[in-house]
């Protein structure tokens, strides 16, 4: 008689894809709005994007309950920060906080694949990309989630980031203009939707720039 | 499984095969809202006890304000998620419906804390059989009667196709004023489709014996063109 394995898993993959692109003075963060489980769609209208601070927006895919818990923890920590420092957290600071929060649960991880986007202290776009246990890096663009294997190579082709090993260090921002970057994101999702069953329904795009923050939506294939 | 209407929410729940009791109530009013569950009934009863306390403390404030369905849904989500974190889940899929300040709300929470809000939700097989029907036929201005008909249509499909379903169900109607849960009733079903009669006759591996004279003989094995086929008259179907 073989050893009995656990039939119950505390995790589930609710699918979805996230993308973020940093520009010279803007940042675009996007994610689809489909939530699935197994081969079923639970809902076609669930936002994976969370505004953590004035200049920090996080998009996360993976296990939805963990994503939501992570968003709440970060929002609570940000509130405390505001009480203590009388100012909003900067994007790089939030990036470090997210990394620490994820690593805190290193031995029972948040099954969340995150991209954090925003404007740094100089007003330049910044994107941070994470794995489930908090390893992170500042990059010019990134994607995570079920469709990331389809999107990332395309973004590499269009936007190739400078190597972080270069000396002098080169800025990791894309030369694209804001409307061009938004169009690129729409193209990424339209393609990923074709081949990834967990991506589709609707695309939510959040744009952060000096004028503030705004949202845009685009319909995606529902099959 | 439930749908929400323009100013009310209604629900249906099929009663599971009662092993110990005559019938099992899987839907209960909770304050002005209604909570339904599939899965472990004992865990559902414990959740009802938690909610009793929650509603009690809310009422004790006596401040003219009461917890809306969004708040109760959030509370349930936290409870389910925290139990999952301790590897001791409440083995339920919960559906919560309510109306507050004219806004209708319908939410679902699973045993591992996955939660969402939508115009129609379902648990278990309902996700596979009923949601597609609801996606097609739900619309914003559904009247109560039409909503009931739509739910009955879904429940009938589930009754036919989910082997663990029984023909006994209740509807909950939730409005701003409160909850009314109907008495349990049965759906009209039609089982006289030709394909349902003697479904295993001549099936692969079946043994049907006819006695002719002194010898036993088997009926001829069915070949492709042999089996009687009936045109199913969908005009006769029960869309009542």
HADDOCK unambig.tbl for C-alpha pairs under 7 A between the chains (distance, minus, plus):
assign (segid A and resid 10 and name CA) (segid B and resid 84 and name CA) 6.26 0.50 0.50
assign (segid A and resid 10 and name CA) (segid B and resid 112 and name CA) 6.17 0.50 0.50
assign (segid A and resid 40 and name CA) (segid B and resid 128 and name CA) 6.93 0.50 0.50
assign (segid A and resid 43 and name CA) (segid B and resid 118 and name CA) 6.77 0.50 0.50
assign (segid A and resid 64 and name CA) (segid B and resid 114 and name CA) 5.84 0.50 0.50
assign (segid A and resid 65 and name CA) (segid B and resid 113 and name CA) 5.22 0.50 0.50
assign (segid A and resid 65 and name CA) (segid B and resid 114 and name CA) 4.76 0.50 0.50
assign (segid A and resid 65 and name CA) (segid B and resid 115 and name CA) 6.98 0.50 0.50
